[in-house]
């Protein structure tokens, strides 16, 4: 069985794109992105106050987003603050859109 690698993507880039899409594909994580995009930097407690999920569940979702490069965090005292990596997220979405625009379409 032959596997196909997308043109222009090496294995590392493919893993990065997969991680990115998986991270933003979850409805809770998408809501987290909108929240942080709208309200700016927030700690876990401030974020969790907007959801009917436990703090550990929110922390898990934040970790997935951070691992995908969509969020950044900063520890201040006992609290960890998260913020949207907007430029990186926009660049990832733009690269995907550009790739899709170049796909061959057979009518």
C-alpha positions in Angstrom: 0.0 0.0 0.0 1.4 3.3 -1.0 1.0 6.4 1.2 0.8 9.8 -0.3 2.5 12.9 1.2 0.8 16.2 0.3 2.9 18.2 -2.1 4.9 20.9 -0.3 4.5 19.4 3.2 7.2 17.4 4.9 6.4 15.1 7.7 7.0 17.7 10.4 4.8 20.2 8.7 2.1 17.6 8.2 2.2 16.8 11.9 2.0 20.5 12.8 -1.0 21.0 10.5 -2.7 17.9 12.0 -2.1 19.1 15.6 -3.4 22.6 14.7 -6.6 21.3 13.1 -7.2 18.8 15.9 -6.8 21.5 18.5 -9.1 24.0 16.9 -11.6 21.3 15.8 -13.1 20.8 19.2 -16.1 22.9 20.1 -14.9 23.7 23.6 -11.4 24.7 22.4 -13.0 26.8 19.7 -15.0 28.6 22.3 -11.8 29.1 24.4 -10.2 30.7 21.3 -13.1 33.1 20.9 -13.1 34.0 24.6 -9.4 34.7 24.7 -9.6 36.6 21.3 -12.4 38.7 22.7 -11.2 39.2 26.3 -7.4 38.9 26.0 -5.1 37.3 28.5 -6.9 35.3 31.2 -6.0 32.8 33.9 -7.6 29.4 34.3 -10.0 30.5 36.9 -11.2 33.5 34.8 -11.6 31.2 31.8 -13.4 28.4 33.7 -15.9 30.9 35.1 -17.3 31.1 31.5 -17.8 27.3 31.2 -19.7 24.4 32.9 -16.5 22.4 33.0 -14.1 21.7 35.8 -10.8 23.6 36.0 -8.8 20.4 35.2 -11.0 20.0 32.1 -10.3 23.6 31.0 -6.6 23.1 31.8 -6.5 20.1 29.5 -8.1 22.0 26.6 -5.7 24.9 27.2 -2.8 22.5 27.1 -3.9 21.0 23.8 -4.2 24.5 22.3 -0.8 25.6 23.7 0.8 22.4 22.3 -0.6 23.3 18.9 0.9 26.7 19.1 -2.4 28.5 19.2 -2.0 29.8 22.8 0.9 31.0 24.8 1.1 31.0 28.6 2.9 33.0 31.3 3.2 32.2 35.0 2.7 35.1 37.3 3.0 34.2 40.9 0.7 31.2 41.5 -1.4 31.8 38.4 -0.8 30.8 34.8 -2.2 33.3 32.2 -3.1 32.3 28.7 -3.3 34.4 25.6 -4.1 33.8 22.0 -1.2 33.5 19.5 -3.2 35.4 16.9 -0.5 36.0 14.4 0.6 32.3 14.4 -3.0 31.1 14.2 -3.8 33.5 11.3 -0.6 32.3 9.5 -1.6 28.7 9.9 -5.1 29.3 8.6 -3.7 31.4 5.7 -1.3 28.7 4.7 -4.1 26.1 4.7 -6.3 28.4 2.6 -3.4 29.1 0.2 -2.8 25.4 -0.2 -6.5 24.7 -0.8 -6.7 27.5 -3.4 -3.9 25.7 -5.3 -5.6 22.3 -5.3 -6.5 20.9 -8.7 -10.2 20.8 -9.3 -11.4 18.4 -12.0 -14.9 19.3 -13.2 
